[in-house]
């Protein structure tokens, strides 16, 4: 199969695509900007911030991130609180493709979760039987079979491994299996997971309709694997035609990965809770206008009671030569105005391809200051986390603690 290599935020000119491939690419990867080239049948392709792989008819498109694969998975897995799994995956740092690296990471999580056997739980069944099992569904029995002794409408609980957590893990493994795999090391891992869940029901989960599975002491050891399974199912899509895979994709949004990482890493560095340091002001109210019709959701904010003491935004995209992009400044300014704070912080991702310098914008007419800073994503995870700690000091410097009277109000 032909392979096409693209790079994040870089244009690949004059790519030959059939009408079928073009349609499948637009369906599977709408984040790739497609424009006609000068020659008929050829197209200029420019990926956005979504990276990964797209399987088209007779063509595999790989979109490489500007960061190394192991660093991308570090950011994503840390935000999911499964970073410790990285040390268990010997081949992760040698992986050159995102899907294959994810297979290694997911296999390590599943192996850790199921090392003592598959999680089991009670599953409620409602069936029509010739003997009584569990409880008789009196209302159904009278409505459907009044005056008839058998069959009997019953409800019973069965202790089984065929429960939602295992179904979610099996679905994620199946989704990965539909994607192109070049490395011979990944196929045995997928086969091993397929065998482990052989007796679990197949469920096709939609990326926008994944079940919420509460974590408790009995299933806490499943949490890393379930978090990765949700990421896989949200990032992977499949189009079927005539019972075969027409197209499939696994695309991770680096904008979202960076935002999630910054929020979780700063929250831990500051020692705050999800409620005090939420993402997108979750469970808090931040409105710009008097009537409360303009609701704002900053990436990062710090709350004490019902008062916001810090507000900021995380941006993975590139800045301009002179610093932040204008609309990012406008956005941060709106956050500062709505929160009633004198300043806001913009955090941009930085790698060895960027030339970004911290800068501060004073806006005297509004009485606000917008500070732009960068988070360097180069180097080992420990070095990145150390830079997050330094970033946490900046966040503290921007906080404006409310008085006791303000908190009471």
NORWO-V204329 format. One record per pair of residues at least 24 apart in sequence whose ideal C-beta (glycine too) atoms are under 10 Angstrom apart, sorted by the first residue. I is the first residue (numbers start at 1). GAP is how many residues later the second one is. Records with the same first field share a line. If there is no record, write none. Layout:
I=GAP + GAP
This chain:
1=54 + 55 + 56 + 57 + 58 + 59 + 179
2=54 + 56 + 57 + 58 + 59
3=50 + 56 + 57 + 58 + 59 + 177 + 179
4=41 + 50 + 52 + 55 + 56 + 57 + 58 + 59
5=55 + 56 + 57 + 58 + 59
6=26 + 39 + 40 + 41 + 45 + 48 + 55 + 56 + 57 + 58
7=39 + 40 + 44 + 55 + 56 + 57 + 58 + 59
8=38 + 39 + 40 + 41 + 42 + 43 + 55 + 56 + 57 + 58 + 59 + 246 + 345
9=37 + 38 + 39 + 40 + 42 + 54 + 56 + 57 + 245 + 308 + 309 + 344
10=35 + 36 + 37 + 53 + 54 + 56
11=24 + 33 + 34 + 35 + 36
12=31 + 32 + 33 + 34 + 35 + 49 + 51
13=24 + 25 + 29 + 30 + 31 + 32 + 33
14=24 + 25 + 27 + 28 + 29 + 30 + 31
15=26 + 27 + 28 + 29 + 30 + 44 + 46
16=25 + 26 + 27 + 43
17=24 + 25 + 26 + 28 + 39 + 42 + 44
18=38 + 39 + 40 + 41
20=36 + 37 + 38 + 39 + 226 + 227
21=33 + 35 + 36 + 37 + 38 + 40 + 226
22=34
23=33 + 34 + 223 + 224
24=30 + 31 + 32 + 33 + 35 + 37 + 215 + 217 + 222 + 223 + 224 + 225
25=29 + 31 + 34 + 36 + 222 + 224
27=27 + 29 + 210 + 212 + 219 + 220 + 222
28=26 + 27 + 28 + 33 + 209 + 210 + 211 + 218 + 219 + 220 + 221 + 222 + 223
29=24 + 25 + 27 + 32 + 34 + 208 + 218 + 220 + 222
30=221
31=32 + 218 + 220 + 222
32=29 + 31 + 219
47=204
48=203 + 205 + 206 + 207 + 269
49=202 + 203 + 204 + 205 + 206 + 207 + 208 + 209 + 267 + 268
50=185 + 199 + 200 + 201 + 202 + 203 + 204 + 205 + 206
51=47 + 199 + 200 + 201 + 202 + 203 + 206
52=45 + 46 + 47 + 50 + 127 + 183 + 184 + 197 + 198 + 199 + 200 + 201
53=44 + 45 + 46 + 47 + 126 + 127 + 128 + 129 + 183 + 195 + 196 + 197 + 198
54=125 + 126 + 183 + 193 + 194 + 195 + 196 + 197
55=44 + 123 + 124 + 125 + 183 + 184 + 190 + 191 + 192 + 193 + 194 + 195
56=183 + 190 + 191 + 192 + 193
57=184 + 188 + 189 + 190
59=188
60=119 + 120 + 122 + 188
61=119 + 188
62=34 + 35 + 36 + 37 + 118 + 120
63=35 + 186 + 188 + 189
64=32 + 33 + 34
65=33 + 187 + 189 + 192 + 286
66=188 + 250 + 252 + 283 + 285 + 286 + 287 + 288 + 311
67=187 + 190 + 191 + 249 + 282 + 284 + 285 + 286 + 310 + 311
68=25 + 27 + 28 + 33 + 283 + 309 + 310
69=24 + 25 + 26 + 27 + 28 + 29 + 30 + 31 + 32 + 33
70=24 + 25 + 31 + 35 + 310 + 311
71=280 + 306 + 307 + 308 + 309 + 310 + 313
72=26 + 29 + 30 + 180 + 182 + 185 + 186 + 305
73=25 + 28 + 29 + 31 + 32 + 155 + 179 + 184
74=183 + 187 + 303 + 306 + 307 + 310 + 311
75=177 + 179 + 182 + 183 + 185 + 186 + 187 + 189 + 190 + 241 + 274 + 302 + 306 + 309
76=26 + 29 + 151 + 152 + 155 + 159 + 176 + 178 + 180 + 181 + 182 + 184 + 185
77=25 + 28 + 32 + 147 + 150 + 151 + 154 + 180 + 184 + 304
78=179 + 182 + 183 + 186 + 187 + 190 + 303 + 306 + 307 + 310
79=148 + 152 + 177 + 178 + 179 + 180 + 181 + 182 + 183 + 184 + 185 + 186 + 200
80=29 + 143 + 144 + 146 + 147 + 148 + 150 + 151 + 180 + 181 + 184
81=142 + 143 + 146 + 183 + 187
82=24 + 26 + 27 + 30 + 141 + 142 + 143 + 144 + 145 + 146 + 149
83=141 + 178 + 181 + 182 + 298 + 302
84=24 + 28 + 140
85=24 + 26 + 27 + 139 + 140 + 143
86=295
87=294
88=24
90=95
91=92 + 94 + 95 + 98
94=89 + 91
95=88 + 90 + 91
96=86 + 87
97=82 + 83 + 84 + 85 + 86 + 89 + 153
98=81 + 137 + 152 + 153 + 154
99=77 + 80 + 81 + 82 + 83 + 84 + 87 + 133 + 136 + 137 + 149 + 150 + 151
100=76 + 79 + 80 + 81 + 82 + 83 + 85 + 86 + 87 + 89
101=82 + 85
102=70 + 74 + 77 + 84 + 126 + 129 + 130 + 133 + 134 + 148 + 150
103=70 + 73 + 74 + 76 + 78 + 80 + 82 + 83 + 84 + 86 + 87 + 90 + 129
104=79 + 81 + 82 + 85
105=119 + 123 + 126 + 127
106=63 + 66 + 67 + 70 + 83 + 84 + 87 + 118 + 119 + 122 + 123 + 125 + 126
107=66 + 69 + 79 + 81 + 82 + 83 + 85 + 86 + 118 + 121
108=81 + 116 + 117 + 120
109=60 + 63 + 113 + 114 + 115 + 116 + 117 + 118 + 119 + 120
110=59 + 60 + 62 + 63 + 79 + 82 + 83 + 86 + 87 + 112 + 114 + 115 + 116 + 118 + 119
111=78 + 81 + 82 + 85 + 114
112=109 + 110 + 112 + 113
113=52 + 53 + 56 + 106 + 107 + 108 + 109 + 110 + 111 + 112 + 113 + 115 + 116
114=47 + 52 + 55 + 79 + 82 + 83 + 107 + 108 + 111
115=106
116=105
117=44 + 79
118=42 + 43 + 44 + 45 + 47 + 48 + 51 + 78 + 79 + 81 + 82 + 104
119=42 + 44 + 45 + 46 + 47 + 50 + 99 + 100 + 102 + 103 + 106
120=38 + 39 + 40 + 41 + 42 + 43 + 45 + 46 + 98
121=36 + 37 + 38 + 39 + 40 + 41 + 42 + 43 + 44 + 45 + 97 + 98
122=34 + 35 + 36 + 37 + 38 + 41
123=33 + 34 + 35 + 36 + 37 + 38 + 39 + 40 + 41 + 78
124=31 + 32 + 33 + 34
125=29 + 30 + 31 + 32 + 33 + 35
126=27 + 28 + 29 + 30
127=24 + 25 + 26 + 27 + 28 + 29
128=24 + 25 + 26
129=24 + 25 + 27
132=24
133=25
134=24
160=39 + 40
161=36 + 38 + 39
162=35 + 37 + 38 + 39
163=37 + 38 + 50 + 56
164=37 + 39 + 47 + 48 + 49 + 62
165=35 + 46 + 48 + 50 + 54 + 57 + 58 + 60 + 61 + 64
166=30 + 31 + 33 + 34 + 35 + 56 + 59 + 60
167=30 + 33 + 34 + 35 + 36 + 38 + 44 + 62
168=32 + 35 + 37 + 42 + 43 + 45 + 54 + 57 + 58 + 61 + 62 + 64 + 65
169=24 + 27 + 28 + 31 + 53 + 56 + 57 + 59 + 60 + 63
170=24 + 26 + 27 + 28 + 29 + 30 + 31 + 32 + 33 + 59
171=26 + 29 + 30 + 31 + 32 + 33 + 34 + 39 + 58 + 61 + 62 + 65
172=33 + 53 + 54 + 56 + 57 + 58 + 59 + 60 + 61 + 62 + 64
173=24 + 56 + 59
174=28 + 29 + 30 + 58 + 59 + 62 + 64
175=29 + 30 + 32 + 54 + 57 + 58 + 60 + 61 + 62 + 63 + 73 + 75
176=53 + 56 + 57 + 60 + 72 + 74
177=71
178=58 + 59 + 60 + 62 + 67 + 69 + 70 + 71 + 72
179=53 + 57 + 59 + 66 + 69 + 70 + 71
180=68 + 70
204=29 + 34 + 36
205=24 + 25 + 28 + 29
206=27 + 28 + 31
207=25 + 26 + 27 + 28 + 29 + 30
208=26
209=24
210=24
231=26 + 29
253=63
254=62 + 63 + 95
255=59 + 60 + 61 + 62 + 94
256=60
257=59 + 92
258=41 + 56 + 57 + 58 + 59 + 89 + 90 + 91 + 117 + 119
259=40 + 41 + 54 + 55 + 56 + 57 + 88 + 90
260=39 + 54
261=53 + 55 + 88 + 114 + 116 + 123 + 127
262=37 + 38 + 50 + 51 + 52 + 53 + 54 + 85 + 87 + 113 + 126 + 129
263=36 + 37 + 38 + 51
264=124
265=110 + 119 + 120 + 122 + 123 + 124 + 126 + 127
266=34 + 36 + 46 + 48 + 81 + 109 + 122 + 123 + 125 + 126 + 128 + 129
267=33 + 35 + 125
268=117 + 120 + 121 + 124
269=116 + 117 + 119 + 120 + 121 + 122 + 123 + 124 + 126 + 127
270=32 + 40 + 118 + 119 + 121 + 122 + 123 + 125 + 126 + 129
271=121
272=30 + 31 + 120 + 123
273=30
275=28
276=25 + 26 + 27 + 28 + 29 + 33
277=24 + 25 + 26 + 33 + 118
278=24 + 25
279=35
281=27 + 30 + 54 + 57 + 58
284=24
285=53
286=25 + 48 + 49 + 52 + 53 + 54
287=51
288=46 + 47 + 49 + 50 + 51
289=49
294=40 + 44
295=43
296=35 + 38 + 39 + 41 + 42 + 43
297=38
298=33 + 34 + 36 + 37 + 38 + 40 + 41 + 46
299=32 + 36 + 47 + 48
300=35 + 44 + 45 + 47 + 95
301=34 + 38 + 40 + 43
302=37 + 93 + 94 + 96 + 97 + 98 + 99
303=36 + 99
304=95 + 97 + 98 + 102 + 103
305=97 + 99 + 101 + 102 + 103 + 104
306=96 + 100 + 101 + 103
307=32 + 33 + 34 + 93 + 94 + 95 + 96 + 99 + 100 + 102
308=27 + 28 + 30 + 31 + 32 + 33 + 91 + 92 + 94
309=30 + 32 + 87 + 89 + 90 + 91 + 92 + 93 + 97
310=29 + 31 + 33 + 34 + 35 + 84 + 85 + 86 + 87 + 88 + 89 + 90 + 91
311=24 + 25 + 26 + 27 + 28 + 29 + 30 + 32 + 33 + 34 + 87 + 88
312=24 + 31 + 32 + 33 + 34 + 35 + 58 + 59 + 61 + 79 + 82 + 83 + 86
313=31 + 32 + 33 + 34 + 35 + 57
314=31 + 32 + 33 + 34 + 35 + 61
315=31 + 32 + 33 + 34 + 57 + 59
316=31 + 32 + 33 + 59 + 61
317=31 + 32
318=30 + 31 + 32 + 33 + 35 + 36 + 37 + 38
319=27 + 29 + 30 + 31 + 35 + 36 + 37 + 38 + 40 + 53 + 55
320=36
321=34 + 35 + 36
322=35 + 37
323=25 + 33 + 34 + 35 + 36 + 37 + 38 + 47 + 49
324=24 + 32 + 35 + 37 + 46 + 47 + 48
328=42 + 44
329=32 + 34 + 41 + 43
330=40
331=39
332=29 + 36 + 37 + 38 + 39 + 40
333=28 + 30 + 33 + 35 + 36 + 37
334=34
335=33 + 35
336=27 + 30 + 31 + 32 + 33 + 34 + 62
337=26 + 29 + 30 + 31
339=61
340=60 + 62 + 66
341=27 + 28 + 57 + 58 + 59
342=24 + 25 + 26 + 27 + 56 + 58
343=25 + 26 + 27 + 28 + 54 + 55 + 56 + 57
344=24 + 25 + 26 + 27 + 54
345=24 + 25 + 26 + 27 + 28 + 46 + 49 + 50 + 52 + 53
346=24 + 25 + 26 + 27 + 28
347=24 + 25 + 26 + 27 + 28 + 44 + 47 + 48
348=24 + 25 + 26 + 27
349=25 + 26 + 27 + 28
350=24 + 25 + 26 + 27 + 28 + 37
351=25 + 26 + 27
352=24 + 25 + 26
358=36
369=29
371=26 + 27
